[in-house]
Amino acid sequence: MTMADLANDIAQIEAQSGLSPPPERQTSAGSDGSSKHPKASSSTSFISDSPYYDAFTSAEMQSLAVMGETLQDISEKARTLTRTGSFMGEACRRMAQCCALRGGLPLEPIEGKTIEEMKQLEEDIYQHRKMAVGDDMASLLSVVANLVSEVADAQMNLCRTLDSTLGDTFEAFVNSELQTVKILNQEATSATENAESQYAKYVTAKTPNLDASSLKEKEGGFLARGASWAGRVRSKAGAGGGGANGAEDALSRATLAADLRLQLENIRFTQADSENKRFQLMKHLIDLKHRRNFELGESTMAFVHGMRAYHHHCADVVAGTVPRLSRIQEHQVTLSTNFADSVVPKWQERQVNLEQFVGRVQKEANDAAGIAQAVAAGDPQLIDRQITNVDEIEKRVHLWDLPNELSETSFFQREKLPGILIEGWLYKKSSAMISLQPWQRRWFVMDNQSIYYYHDGSEKKSSNNNNDSNGALSADGTYDNDVHSAHRVKICDVVLTTIRELRPADANDRRFCFQLVTPSERPLTLQARGPAEYRLWIDKIRTNAEAQLVHGNHAEDLNKNIGVKAARRTSLGGCSVSDDEYSDEGEMDLATGLAEDASPAVKGKFVSLIMSANPKCADCGAPNPDWASLNLGVVICVECSGVHRSLGVHVSKVRSLMLDTLSESDYRLLLALGNNVVNPIWEGNVAQQKGWSKPQEDAERKERDEWIRSKYQWKGFLKVEESDGSTEEERVQKYTNDLLHAAKRADIVAMARALSHGANVDHKYPDDGGRTALHVCALAKRPDDVNVESWYGKECLELLIQNGAKMDALDGSHHNVLDCALLAGASVETVGYLTKKVG
C-alpha cells in the first residue's frame, strides 16, 4: 500500500463517517418513562461486533505480526552487519596504517618504555620502511592510506548509522508499538466477549417474572437477593400484621424491578465499553498503518543518507537519486503534517464523544445501583416509584437503542454489500433432541432470492445436502477483507418461505422468536436480538417474498455462481461443509477453487502432452525441449532458456516443465498455444529478412542470443501489414482493439498475435464500460455451437495475466475483474479461477 493509498483511505473514512457528535440520549419525558420505539439502524458501525470487524482486526493483527517479524529480522541482520562492518572498518584502519608505513607496532604500550620512546620507535620504523620501499612508492602508498582511512571512517559511521536506524529504531518499534496493539486487542476481545455474554445471558433467558409469588421458584436466580430480603422482613414482622402482606408484595416487586434495572444498566455499560475498546484498537491499527510510513521511513531514510555518504566516491551515481529522495522526504513531511492536522483531531473528537457517552452510561448504571440498594434497604418513596413492568423498564433503560446510538456516531462505517437486503446476528435453534448448545448465534444474510447464514465449519455433518457452501463474507469497500473461515449455508429460497411469528409461550418463554417454514424442510426457529431487529427481519422477509411472487425474479442470483455440484469436484477441487441440520455435502468452496499446483500424476500427464505436441525447441529445433516461456506460450530447450532468462521477465517468463511447480492453468495455456501456433506469429516475416537464418541445435551462445533477442525483444521477424498503420502509435492502437475482439471470443491465437505486436493489456475501452481486456474476457461466454474442448476462456485469462494484465484493475463502475465476473453471472469455472488468482 502506497502513501497515496493511505491518504485515500483516510479521505474515504472521513466522507463515510461525517464525524458527527453522538446525539444526547433522551431520558424519560414523563413519569411513565415512555420513549420512542426503537428504530432499526440505518447505518452500521464497522467497529460493532460483527464478522467484518473480526475479519479486519484478524487480518490486521496477522499483518502486524508479519511486520513485527520482518522488522525484527531486519534489526537482527542490521546488528550482525554492524558487527561485521565494524570488524572490517577496524581492518581498514590497520591496513591504512600499514600503507602509511606506520603499522606493525603492538597495540598496547611496551612495558618499560615511555610514550616518547614509543613515538620514537614508530618514527624509526617509518623511516626504515620508507627507505626500503623508496620515496615514490612511499608517496603512492600514502595516497592509498588516506583513501583507505577515509573508507574506514565512513564505514564505521555507516555501521553506527545502521545500528541506530535499522537496528535500534526497528527493534524499539516492535517492542513498543506492536506490544501495545496486542494489549489493546486482548482488551477489546475480552470486553466484547464479556458484553456478549451478559447480553446473551439476559436476552436468551426466560422473560423476567416480577410476580413476588414466584420468589420461591427463583431463589437461585438473579432476583434471589430481593427475595431473601423479603423473607427476612417477613420473619421480623411475625404474625403481627395482617395488612403487611400488601406492603411486602410491593416491596418485593420493587426490589425485583430495581435489581432488573441494575442488571440492564450493567449490560448497557459493558456494550458501550466494548465499543470503546474496539474503537481504541481500530484507531491504533490505522494509526500504525500511517505512522509506519513516516516514522520507520525516517529511520530508513537516515540509513539511505548514510549509505550515500559512505559511497561518496560514487557521488555521480548517488546524485541521481537526490531529487527522488527529496520528493519522498517532502511527501513524508506533508503526510505527517496532514495526518496530525486532519485525522488525529477527528479521532480525538470521536474518542471524546465516545468516552462521554460511556461516562453517561456508567453514571446511569451507578445511579441504578444506588436505587437498587435504597430499595433493598426499604426506602418507601423509591419502592412506590419503581416501575414493575419489564417492557417499561427496558424502554426506560433504552436497552434496545444502544446499538443505534453507538452505530450512528461511529467513525468507522461499513456500507451494505450489493444485493444484500438485510444481515445481522440471529440465534438459531438446533433441531437435535439433545444438544449442549441448543441456541447458537449465527450471522444471517438475505439477498433478493435466498436466506443464508455463516458458520466456521465446525458444526456436525448431517445427511441434508440442500445447501451451497461457498466462499466467505466480503468486507466493505474501504477495508477489503474476507471472512475466510466462515462458510455460507443456504437455508431456503425466499419465494418458498413462510414466516411465522412465535409468542413467548410457543418458544419456551423466549421473546423475539420466529420460524422460517418451507415445503421441503423442517421449520427453522430463530430469535432476534431485540424488538426492532425482530420486526425488521419479519418485515424484510415478507416484503421480499411478496415482491418475488408479484414481480418474479428479474435480478441475477449472485450466489448461484459460487457453488457447483460434487460431480465437478475433480476439475474444480471442491470441499464440503456441514451443519447440524443443513449439510453442504456435494458443494465446493471458491476460497479453495482450482488446485494451484498440479499433483504429480496430473503434472506428468500434462508434461507428456506438452512435450509430445512440441517435440522440438521453438528457437533452435533441439529435440525433446523441457523448458517453456509461459507468457510467450513456447517450449524451448535448456540452452535457449538461458538466453530467454537474460531478456528479463517482462519479455519472457521461463520455467522448467520438469523441475518447477506449475499450476494446471499454466499447463493448459502451453497446450492451447505451443510452438506450432506461436512460431508462425513471431517468425511471420523472417523469410523477408536478409541474412537471417534460424540457429541449429548445436549453435553457439552468441548465435542463439542474436536470434532470440531479434525475435522476441526487438520483434524483428513479426509480419506487419500496411493496414496495421503507418506509425507505431497507430499499430499499437489497432492491435489493442484486436485484443478486445479476441477477448470477447476467447480467441487465444488472435490474442497471442495482438500481444506480440504490443497490444496494451491495461487499456480501458470506453465503449465497453471502461473495462480492460481481462474484464471482457472474464465475461465471455461459450456459444452453444462451441464445445467445451474448443473453448479457451480460462487459457485466455491466463495469457493476459501472464502478460501483465492486472486483477485489481477497475472498470467504469469501479468493479475489479472478480467483482465484474460475479455481478455478470460468469461461469463457475471462470469465477473459481479468478478467485484463486485474487487469493
C-alpha positions in Angstrom: 0.0 0.0 0.0 1.4 3.4 -1.0 1.2 6.6 1.0 -1.3 7.9 -1.6 -3.5 4.9 -0.9 -3.3 5.6 2.8 -4.3 9.2 2.3 -7.2 8.0 0.1 -8.3 5.6 2.9 -8.4 8.5 5.4 -10.5 10.6 2.9 -12.9 7.8 2.4 -13.3 7.2 6.1 -14.0 10.9 6.6 -16.6 11.0 3.8 -18.4 8.0 5.1 -18.5 8.8 8.8 -19.3 12.5 8.8 -17.8 12.6 12.2 -21.0 14.0 13.8 -21.1 14.0 17.6 -23.3 11.4 19.1 -26.8 12.6 19.9 -27.8 13.1 23.5 -29.7 10.1 24.7 -33.2 11.1 25.6 -34.3 10.5 29.1 -37.8 9.9 30.2 -40.2 12.6 29.1 -42.7 11.9 31.9 -43.3 9.9 34.9 -44.4 6.9 32.9 -40.9 6.5 31.4 -42.2 6.3 27.8 -39.8 6.7 25.0 -39.8 6.4 21.2 -40.0 3.0 19.8 -36.5 1.8 18.9 -35.7 2.1 15.2 -33.6 -0.2 13.1 -30.2 1.1 12.3 -29.8 3.0 9.0 -26.0 2.6 9.2 -23.7 0.0 10.6 -20.7 0.7 12.7 -17.6 -1.0 11.3 -16.3 -1.5 14.9 -19.5 -3.1 16.1 -19.4 -6.8 17.0 -19.6 -8.5 13.6 -17.6 -10.8 11.3 -16.5 -7.8 9.3 -14.8 -6.3 12.3 -13.4 -9.7 13.4 -12.0 -10.3 9.9 -10.5 -6.9 9.6 -8.8 -7.0 13.0 -7.7 -10.6 12.5 -6.1 -9.7 9.1 -4.5 -6.5 10.6 -3.1 -8.4 13.6 -1.7 -11.0 11.3 -0.2 -8.3 9.1 1.3 -6.6 12.1 2.7 -9.9 13.3 4.3 -10.3 9.9 5.6 -6.8 10.0 7.0 -7.3 13.5 8.8 -10.5 12.4 10.1 -8.6 9.3 11.3 -5.6 11.4 12.8 -7.9 14.0 14.6 -9.8 11.3 15.9 -6.6 9.7 17.0 -5.4 13.1 18.9 -8.6 13.9 20.6 -8.6 10.4 21.4 -5.0 10.8 23.2 -5.7 14.1 25.0 -8.6 12.5 26.1 -6.4 9.6 27.1 -3.7 12.1 29.4 -6.0 14.0 30.9 -7.4 10.7 31.3 -3.9 9.3 33.0 -2.7 12.5 35.5 -5.5 12.2 36.0 -4.6 8.5 36.4 -0.9 9.4 39.0 -1.7 12.0 40.8 -3.9 9.5 40.8 -1.0 7.0 42.3 1.3 9.6 45.1 -1.2 10.3 45.6 -1.5 6.6 45.8 2.3 6.3 48.4 2.3 9.0 50.4 -0.3 7.1 50.1 1.7 3.8 51.3 4.7 5.7 54.3 2.7 6.7 53.5 3.0 10.4 51.9 -0.4 11.1 53.4 -3.4 12.9 53.7 -1.8 16.3 52.0 -3.6 19.3 48.5 -2.2 20.1 49.4 -1.9 23.8 52.4 0.1 25.1 55.6 -2.0 25.6 56.3 -2.5 29.2 59.3 -0.3 30.4 59.0 2.2 27.5 57.7 5.7 27.9 55.3 7.5 25.5 58.2 9.4 24.0 60.2 6.2 23.5 57.2 4.6 21.7 56.8 7.6 19.4 60.5 7.5 18.6 60.2 3.7 17.9 57.3 4.4 15.5 59.2 7.1 13.7 62.3 4.8 13.3 60.1 2.0 11.8 58.6 4.6 9.4 61.9 5.8 8.2 63.3 2.3 7.8 60.3 1.2 5.7 60.3 4.4 3.6 63.9 3.8 2.7 63.2 0.1 1.9 60.2 0.8 -0.5 61.6 4.1 -1.9 60.2 7.6 -2.0 57.9 7.1 -5.0 56.3 4.0 -3.6 56.0 5.6 -0.2 54.2 8.6 -1.8 51.8 6.3 -3.6 51.2 4.2 -0.5 50.5 7.4 1.3 47.6 8.2 -1.1 46.3 4.7 -0.7 46.5 5.1 3.1 44.4 8.3 3.0 41.8 6.7 0.8 41.5 3.5 2.9 41.4 5.6 6.1 38.6 7.7 4.7 36.8 4.5 3.7 37.3 3.1 7.2 35.9 6.2 8.9 32.9 6.3 6.5 32.4 2.6 7.1 32.4 3.0 10.9 29.9 5.9 10.6 27.8 3.8 8.3 27.8 1.0 10.9 26.7 3.4 13.7 24.0 4.8 11.4 22.8 1.3 10.6 22.7 0.2 14.2 20.8 3.3 15.3 18.3 3.4 12.4 17.5 -0.1 11.2 18.7 -1.7 14.4 17.6 0.3 17.5 14.6 2.1 15.9 13.0 -1.0 14.3 13.5 -3.1 17.5 12.0 -0.3 19.6 9.0 0.0 17.3 8.4 -3.8 17.5 8.8 -3.9 21.3 6.7 -0.8 22.0 4.0 -0.3 19.3 3.2 -4.0 18.5 3.0 -4.9 22.2 0.5 -2.0 22.6 -1.6 -3.4 19.8 -1.6 -6.9 21.4 -2.8 -5.4 24.7 -5.5 -3.4 23.0 -6.6 -6.5 21.1 -6.8 -8.5 24.2 -8.8 -5.8 26.0 -11.2 -5.4 23.0 -11.7 -9.2 22.7 -12.2 -9.6 26.5 -14.7 -6.6 26.6 -16.6 -7.9 23.5 -16.9 -11.4 24.9 -18.0 -10.1 28.3 -20.6 -7.8 26.7 -21.9 -10.5 24.5 -22.0 -13.0 27.4 -24.0 -10.6 29.6 -26.3 -9.6 26.7 -26.9 -13.1 25.6 -27.5 -14.3 29.2 -30.3 -11.8 29.6 -31.8 -11.9 26.1 -31.8 -15.7 25.9 -33.1 -16.2 29.4 -36.8 -16.6 30.1 -38.9 -13.5 30.4 -38.3 -11.9 33.8 -41.2 -12.5 36.1 -41.7 -9.7 38.7 -44.5 -11.5 40.4 -43.5 -11.8 44.0 -45.3 -15.1 44.3 -42.7 -16.7 42.2 -39.8 -15.9 44.5 -39.6 -19.4 45.9 -39.1 -20.7 42.4 -36.4 -18.2 41.6 -34.3 -18.4 44.8 -31.2 -19.4 42.7 -31.7 -16.8 40.0 -30.6 -13.3 39.5 -33.5 -11.9 41.7 -32.7 -14.0 44.7 -31.3 -11.1 46.7 -34.6 -9.3 46.8 -36.5 -12.5 47.6 -34.2 -13.3 50.6 -34.5 -9.8 51.9 -38.3 -10.1 51.7 -38.1 -13.3 53.7 -36.1 -11.5 56.4 -38.7 -8.8 56.6 -41.5 -11.3 57.0 -39.6 -13.2 59.7 -39.1 -10.0 61.7 -42.7 -9.0 61.3 -44.0 -12.3 62.6 -47.8 -12.7 62.9 -48.3 -9.1 64.0 -49.7 -7.5 60.9 -52.4 -8.7 58.7 -52.0 -5.7 56.5 -48.3 -6.2 56.0 -48.8 -8.7 53.1 -49.6 -5.9 50.6 -46.6 -3.9 51.6 -44.4 -6.9 51.5 -45.6 -7.7 48.0 -45.0 -4.2 46.9 -41.6 -4.2 48.4 -40.7 -7.5 46.7 -41.8 -6.3 43.3 -39.9 -3.0 43.7 -36.8 -4.9 44.8 -37.0 -7.2 41.8 -37.6 -4.3 39.5 -34.6 -2.4 40.9 -32.4 -5.4 40.6 -33.6 -5.9 37.0 -32.8 -2.3 36.1 -29.3 -2.6 37.7 -28.6 -5.7 35.6 -29.8 -4.0 32.4 -27.8 -0.8 33.1 -24.7 -3.0 33.6 -25.4 -4.7 30.3 -25.6 -1.4 28.5 -22.3 -0.3 30.1 -20.5 -3.4 29.0 -21.8 -3.0 25.5 -20.7 0.6 25.3 -17.4 -0.2 27.0 -16.6 -2.9 24.5 -17.4 -0.5 21.6 -14.9 1.9 23.1 -12.2 -0.8 23.4 -12.8 -1.9 19.8 -12.5 1.8 18.8 -9.2 2.1 20.6 -7.9 -1.0 18.8 -9.2 0.1 15.4 -7.7 3.6 15.9 -4.3 2.2 16.9 -4.3 -0.2 13.9 -5.0 2.6 11.4 -2.6 4.8 13.3 0.2 2.3 12.9 -0.5 1.8 9.2 0.1 5.6 8.7 2.9 6.1 11.2 4.9 3.1 10.0 5.5 5.1 6.8 6.8 8.3 8.1 8.4 7.1 11.4 10.1 4.0 10.1 10.5 5.7 6.8 12.5 8.5 8.5 14.9 5.9 10.0 15.2 4.2 6.7 15.9 7.5 5.0 18.6 8.2 7.6 20.3 5.0 6.7 20.0 5.7 3.0 21.7 9.1 3.6 24.4 7.3 5.5 24.9 5.0 2.5 25.2 8.0 0.3 27.9 9.5 2.4 29.7 6.1 2.6 29.7 5.9 -1.2 30.9 9.4 -1.7 33.3 8.3 -4.4 30.2 7.3 -6.4 28.6 10.7 -6.0 27.7 10.9 -9.7 25.6 7.8 -9.3 24.0 8.7 -6.0 23.3 12.2 -7.1 20.7 10.9 -9.5 18.7 9.7 -6.5 18.8 13.0 -4.7 15.7 14.6 -6.4 13.7 11.5 -5.8 14.8 11.2 -2.2 13.9 14.8 -1.6 10.5 14.4 -3.1 9.8 11.4 -0.9 11.0 13.2 2.1 8.9 16.2 1.3 5.9 13.9 0.8 6.5 12.2 4.2 6.7 15.6 5.9 3.4 16.6 4.2 1.8 13.2 5.0 2.9 13.5 8.7 1.6 17.1 8.8 -1.8 16.3 7.2 -2.2 13.3 9.5 -1.6 15.3 12.6 -3.7 18.3 11.4 -6.7 16.5 9.9 -7.1 12.8 11.0 -5.9 13.0 14.6 -8.3 15.8 15.7 -11.3 13.9 14.2 -10.2 10.7 16.1 -9.8 12.7 19.2 -13.3 14.2 18.7 -14.8 10.8 18.3 -12.9 9.5 21.2 -14.1 12.3 23.4 -17.7 11.8 22.3 -17.5 8.0 22.9 -15.9 8.5 26.3 -18.6 11.0 27.2 -21.3 8.5 26.1 -19.6 5.7 28.1 -19.4 8.0 31.1 -23.2 8.8 30.9 -24.0 5.1 30.6 -21.7 4.3 33.6 -23.3 7.1 35.6 -26.8 5.8 34.9 -25.6 2.3 35.9 -24.2 3.7 39.1 -27.5 5.5 39.7 -29.3 2.3 39.1 -27.1 0.6 41.6 -27.8 3.2 44.2 -31.5 2.9 43.6 -31.4 -0.8 43.9 -29.5 -0.5 47.2 -32.0 2.0 48.6 -35.0 -0.1 47.5 -33.4 -3.1 49.1 -33.0 -1.1 52.3 -36.7 -0.3 52.4 -36.9 3.3 51.1 -40.7 3.7 50.8 -40.5 6.6 48.3 -38.4 4.6 45.8 -40.4 1.5 46.4 -43.6 3.3 45.4 -41.9 4.9 42.3 -40.4 1.7 40.9 -41.8 0.5 37.6 -42.6 -3.2 37.7 -43.4 -3.8 34.1 -40.5 -5.4 32.2 -41.2 -3.7 28.9 -41.3 -0.3 30.6 -38.1 -1.0 32.4 -36.4 -1.9 29.1 -37.7 1.3 27.5 -36.6 3.4 30.4 -33.1 1.9 30.2 -33.0 2.2 26.4 -31.5 -1.2 26.1 -32.6 -1.8 22.6 -31.5 1.7 21.4 -27.8 1.2 22.4 -26.7 -0.4 19.0 -28.1 2.5 17.1 -26.7 5.1 19.5 -23.2 3.6 19.0 -23.5 2.9 15.3 -24.8 6.3 14.2 -21.9 8.1 15.8 -19.2 5.6 14.7 -16.2 6.9 13.0 -15.8 3.7 11.0 -18.8 2.9 8.8 -19.4 -0.2 6.7 -21.7 0.0 3.7 -24.0 -2.8 2.8 -22.9 -5.3 0.2 -24.6 -5.1 -3.3 -27.7 -7.3 -3.4 -27.9 -7.7 0.4 -31.3 -6.7 1.8 -30.6 -7.4 5.4 -28.0 -9.1 7.5 -27.2 -9.4 11.2 -26.9 -11.8 14.2 -29.7 -14.2 15.0 -29.9 -17.0 17.5 -30.6 -20.3 15.7 -32.2 -23.2 17.5 -30.8 -26.7 16.9 -33.3 -29.3 15.8 -31.4 -32.0 17.7 -33.3 -33.7 20.5 -30.3 -33.3 22.9 -27.8 -30.6 22.4 -25.3 -29.0 24.7 -25.9 -25.7 22.9 -29.5 -25.6 21.7 -29.2 -22.0 20.6 -26.2 -20.8 18.6 -25.5 -17.3 17.4 -25.1 -17.1 13.6 -24.7 -14.2 11.1 -27.7 -14.4 8.8 -27.9 -12.7 5.3 -30.8 -12.3 2.9 -30.4 -11.3 -0.7 -33.0 -11.0 -3.4 -33.6 -14.7 -3.6 -32.3 -16.6 -0.6 -31.6 -16.6 3.1 -28.2 -17.8 4.3 -26.1 -18.0 7.4 -22.4 -18.3 8.1 -20.5 -20.7 10.4 -16.9 -21.7 10.9 -17.3 -25.2 9.5 -17.0 -26.9 12.9 -20.6 -28.0 13.2 -21.8 -31.5 12.9 -22.5 -33.0 9.4 -25.9 -34.4 8.6 -27.5 -36.0 5.6 -29.3 -33.0 4.2 -27.5 -31.6 1.1 -29.8 -28.8 0.0 -27.3 -26.1 0.7 -24.5 -24.4 -1.1 -21.2 -23.8 0.7 -19.1 -21.2 -0.8 -16.7 -18.5 -0.1 -16.6 -16.1 2.7 -18.3 -12.9 3.6 -16.8 -9.9 1.8 -15.9 -6.9 3.9 -16.8 -3.3 2.9 -15.1 -1.5 0.0 -12.8 0.6 2.3 -11.3 -2.3 4.1 -11.1 -5.1 1.6 -11.1 -8.2 3.8 -12.8 -11.6 3.6 -14.1 -13.7 6.5 -12.0 -16.7 5.2 -13.0 -19.0 8.0 -16.8 -18.5 7.5 -18.7 -20.8 5.2 -22.1 -19.9 3.8 -25.1 -22.2 4.3 -28.2 -21.7 2.3 -31.4 -22.0 4.4 -34.1 -21.5 1.9 -35.4 -19.6 -1.1 -37.4 -16.5 -0.1 -40.2 -17.1 -2.5 -40.9 -20.5 -1.0 -40.7 -19.3 2.6 -43.5 -18.6 5.0 -42.6 -16.7 8.2 -44.4 -17.5 11.4 -44.2 -15.2 14.5 -43.9 -17.0 17.8 -45.3 -15.9 21.1 -43.0 -16.5 24.1 -45.3 -19.3 25.2 -44.6 -21.1 21.8 -40.8 -20.6 22.1 -40.1 -21.8 25.6 -40.7 -18.4 27.1 -38.2 -16.7 24.7 -39.1 -13.4 23.2 -38.5 -12.1 19.6 -38.7 -15.6 18.1 -40.0 -16.6 14.6 -39.9 -19.6 12.3 -39.0 -20.0 8.7 -41.3 -22.6 7.2 -40.6 -24.2 3.8 -42.3 -27.0 2.0 -39.4 -29.4 2.0 -37.5 -28.6 5.2 -38.3 -28.7 8.9 -39.2 -25.2 10.3 -36.1 -23.3 11.5 -36.6 -21.3 14.7 -34.7 -18.1 15.0 -34.5 -15.4 17.7 -33.7 -11.7 17.1 -31.7 -9.6 19.4 -34.4 -7.1 20.2 -37.8 -5.9 19.2 -36.5 -3.6 16.5 -34.4 -6.3 14.8 -37.3 -8.8 15.3 -39.7 -6.5 13.4 -37.2 -5.6 10.8 -36.4 -9.2 9.9 -40.0 -10.2 9.7 -41.0 -7.2 7.5 -38.0 -7.6 5.2 -38.6 -11.3 4.6 -42.3 -10.9 4.0 -41.7 -7.9 1.7 -39.1 -9.7 -0.3 -41.3 -12.8 -0.7 -44.2 -10.7 -1.9 -42.1 -8.9 -4.4 -40.8 -12.2 -5.8 -44.3 -13.6 -6.1 -45.7 -10.4 -7.7 -42.9 -9.3 -10.0 -40.9 -12.5 -10.4 -37.1 -12.8 -10.3 -35.5 -10.3 -12.6 -32.3 -10.0 -10.6 -29.3 -12.1 -11.3 -28.7 -14.6 -8.5 -25.2 -13.6 -7.4 -24.9 -16.6 -5.3 -25.7 -19.3 -7.9 -22.2 -18.8 -9.4 -20.5 -19.6 -6.2 -21.2 -23.3 -5.8 -21.2 -26.3 -8.1 -22.2 -29.9 -7.6 -20.0 -32.6 -6.5 -19.8 -34.1 -10.0 -17.4 -31.3 -10.9 -15.1 -31.6 -7.9 -12.5 -33.5 -9.9 -11.8 -30.4 -12.0 -12.5 -27.7 -9.5 -11.3 -29.2 -6.3 -14.4 -28.8 -4.1 -14.8 -29.0 -0.4 -17.8 -29.8 1.7 -19.1 -28.0 4.8 -21.7 -29.4 7.2 -24.3 -28.1 9.6 -26.2 -29.9 12.3 -29.4 -29.6 10.3 -28.3 -28.2 6.9 -25.5 -30.1 5.2 -23.3 -28.7 2.5 -22.3 -32.1 1.2 -21.5 -32.0 -2.5 -20.6 -28.3 -2.9 -17.4 -26.5 -3.4 -15.7 -23.6 -1.7 -14.4 -20.9 -4.0 -12.0 -19.8 -1.4 -10.2 -23.1 -2.4 -11.1 -23.0 -6.1 -8.8 -24.6 -8.6 -5.9 -26.5 -7.4 -3.0 -24.1 -7.5 -0.3 -26.7 -8.0 -1.0 -29.8 -10.1 -0.5 -33.1 -8.4 2.5 -35.3 -9.5 0.2 -37.6 -11.6 -1.6 -34.6 -13.2 1.8 -32.9 -13.8 3.2 -36.0 -15.5 0.2 -36.2 -17.8 0.4 -32.6 -18.8 4.2 -32.6 -19.3 3.9 -35.7 -21.5 1.2 -34.0 -23.6 3.1 -30.7 -23.9 6.4 -32.4 -25.0 4.5 -34.6 -27.5 2.9 -31.6 -29.0 6.2 -29.7 -29.1 8.9 -32.2 -30.0 11.5 -29.6 -31.0 12.7 -26.3 -29.4 10.9 -23.3 -30.8 14.1 -21.4 -31.3 16.8 -23.9 -32.3 15.0 -27.1 -33.2 16.7 -29.2 -30.5 14.8 -32.4 -29.7 12.8 -33.0 -26.5 12.7 -29.5 -25.1 11.6 -29.4 -21.5 11.6 -25.7 -20.7 8.9 -23.2 -21.5 8.1 -19.5 -21.7 4.7 -19.0 -20.0 3.8 -15.6 -21.3 5.0 -16.4 -24.9 3.5 -19.9 -24.9 6.5 -21.6 -26.5 8.5 -24.7 -25.4 12.3 -24.4 -25.6 15.5 -26.3 -24.8 17.7 -25.6 -21.8 20.4 -23.8 -23.9 17.8 -21.3 -25.3 16.2 -21.0 -21.8 19.4 -19.3 -20.6 19.0 -16.6 -23.3 15.4 -16.2 -22.5 16.2 -15.6 -18.9 18.6 -12.9 -19.8 15.8 -11.0 -21.6 14.0 -10.3 -18.3 10.6 -11.5 -17.1 8.9 -8.6 -18.9 9.9 -10.3 -22.1 9.9 -14.0 -21.3 8.9 -15.8 -18.1 10.9 -19.1 -18.2 10.0 -22.2 -16.3 11.2 -25.8 -16.3 8.5 -28.3 -17.1 10.3 -31.0 -15.1 11.8 -29.1 -12.2 9.4 -26.2 -11.5 6.0 -26.4 -9.9 3.4 -25.1 -12.3 -0.3 -24.7 -11.9 -2.9 -26.6 -14.0 -3.8 -23.3 -15.8 -0.1 -22.9 -16.8 0.0 -26.4 -18.4 -3.3 -25.8 -20.2 -2.0 -22.5 -21.6 1.0 -24.2 -23.1 -1.2 -26.9 -24.6 -3.5 -24.2 -26.1 -0.6 -22.4 -27.7 2.7 -24.2 -28.3 5.4 -23.8 -30.9 3.1 -24.6 -33.9 0.8 -21.7 -33.0 3.3 -19.2 -31.7 6.2 -19.5 -34.1 4.2 -18.5 -37.2 3.4 -15.3 -35.4 6.9 -14.4 -34.2 8.6 -15.6 -37.3 6.0 -14.5 -39.8 8.3 -12.2 -41.7 11.7 -13.9 -41.3 11.9 -15.0 -44.9 12.0 -11.4 -46.0 14.8 -10.5 -43.6 18.1 -10.9 -45.5 21.0 -12.5 -43.7 18.9 -14.2 -41.0 18.6 -18.0 -40.6 17.3 -19.9 -37.6 20.0 -21.4 -35.5 20.5 -25.1 -35.2 20.6 -27.2 -32.0 24.5 -27.1 -31.9 24.6 -23.3 -32.4 26.9 -21.1 -30.2 25.6 -19.0 -27.4 26.2 -15.8 -29.4 24.1 -17.0 -32.4 21.3 -18.1 -30.1 21.4 -14.8 -28.3 21.2 -12.7 -31.5 18.3 -14.8 -32.9 16.2 -14.8 -29.7 16.7 -11.1 -29.0 15.8 -10.2 -32.5 12.8 -12.4 -32.4 11.2 -11.6 -29.0 12.8 -8.4 -27.7 13.2 -6.4 -30.9 10.3 -8.1 -32.6 12.2 -8.0 -35.9 10.5 -11.0 -37.5 6.9 -10.0 -37.0 4.8 -9.6 -40.1 3.5 -6.0 -40.4 0.7 -5.2 -42.9 0.1 -1.8 -44.4 -3.4 -1.9 -42.8 -1.8 -2.0 -39.4 -1.0 1.7 -39.6 1.8 3.9 -40.7 3.1 4.8 -37.2 3.9 2.8 -34.1 1.0 4.5 -32.2 -1.5 3.5 -34.9 -0.2 -0.1 -34.9 -0.5 -0.3 -31.1 -4.0 1.1 -31.2 -5.0 -1.3 -33.9 -3.7 -4.4 -32.1 -5.2 -3.1 -28.8 -8.6 -3.1 -30.5 -7.8 -6.6 -31.9 -7.1 -7.7 -28.3 -10.6 -6.6 -27.2 -12.2 -8.6 -30.0 -10.1 -11.7 -29.2 -11.0 -11.4 -25.5 -14.7 -11.3 -26.4 -14.4 -14.5 -28.5 -11.8 -16.2 -26.2 -9.7 -16.5 -29.4 -6.4 -17.4 -27.9 -4.5 -17.3 -31.3 -5.7 -13.8 -32.1 -4.9 -12.7 -28.6 -1.4 -14.1 -28.8 -0.9 -12.2 -32.2 -2.2 -8.9 -30.7 0.1 -9.2 -27.7 3.1 -10.0 -29.8 2.5 -6.7 -31.7 2.4 -4.7 -28.5 -1.3 -4.5 -27.6 -1.9 -2.6 -24.3 -3.3 -5.1 -21.8 -4.2 -2.3 -19.4 -6.2 -0.2 -21.9 -9.7 0.6 -20.7 -12.2 0.5 -23.6 -14.8 3.4 -23.2 -17.4 1.6 -25.4 -17.2 -1.4 -23.1 -17.9 0.3 -19.8 -14.3 1.2 -19.2 -13.3 -2.4 -18.9 -9.9 -3.9 -19.7 -9.4 -6.9 -21.9 -9.2 -9.0 -18.7 -12.7 -7.8 -17.7 -14.1 -8.5 -21.1 -12.5 -12.0 -21.3 -13.9 -12.9 -17.8 -17.4 -12.0 -19.1 -17.1 -14.1 -22.3 -19.5 -17.0 -22.5 -19.1 -20.1 -24.6 -21.6 -20.1 -27.5 -23.9 -23.1 -27.7 -22.3 -24.3 -31.0 -18.8 -24.4 -29.5 -17.9 -27.5 -27.4 -16.0 -27.3 -24.2 -12.8 -28.6 -25.7 -12.7 -25.8 -28.2 -13.4 -23.0 -25.7 -10.3 -21.4 -24.3 -11.8 -18.9 -21.8 -9.5 -19.7 -18.9 -6.5 -20.1 -21.1 -7.1 -16.6 -22.5 -7.4 -15.2 -18.9 -4.1 -16.9 -18.0 -2.4 -15.5 -21.1 -3.5 -12.0 -20.3 -2.4 -12.3 -16.7 1.0 -13.7 -17.7 1.4 -10.7 -19.9 0.8 -8.2 -17.2 -3.0 -7.7 -17.0 -4.0 -6.6 -13.5 -6.6 -8.4 -11.5 -7.3 -5.2 -9.4 -8.0 -3.0 -12.4 -11.3 -1.2 -12.1 -13.9 -0.7 -14.8 -16.1 2.3 -15.2 -18.3 1.1 -12.4 -15.3 0.7 -10.0 -15.5 -3.1 -10.2 -12.4 -5.3 -10.3 -12.3 -8.3 -12.5 -13.7 -10.8 -10.0 -16.5 -8.5 -8.9 -17.4 -7.9 -12.6 -17.5 -11.6 -13.2 -19.7 -12.3 -10.2 -22.1 -9.5 -11.0 -22.4 -10.5 -14.6 -23.1 -14.2 -13.8 -19.9 -15.6 -15.3 -19.3 -19.3 -15.3 -18.4 -21.2 -12.2 -15.0 -22.2 -13.7 -14.2 -18.6 -14.5 -15.2 -17.4 -11.0 -13.2 -20.2 -9.4 -10.1 -19.4 -11.5 -10.3 -15.6 -10.8 -10.9 -16.3 -7.1 -7.7 -18.3 -6.9 -5.8 -15.6 -8.7 -7.0 -13.0 -6.2 -6.2 -15.2 -3.2 
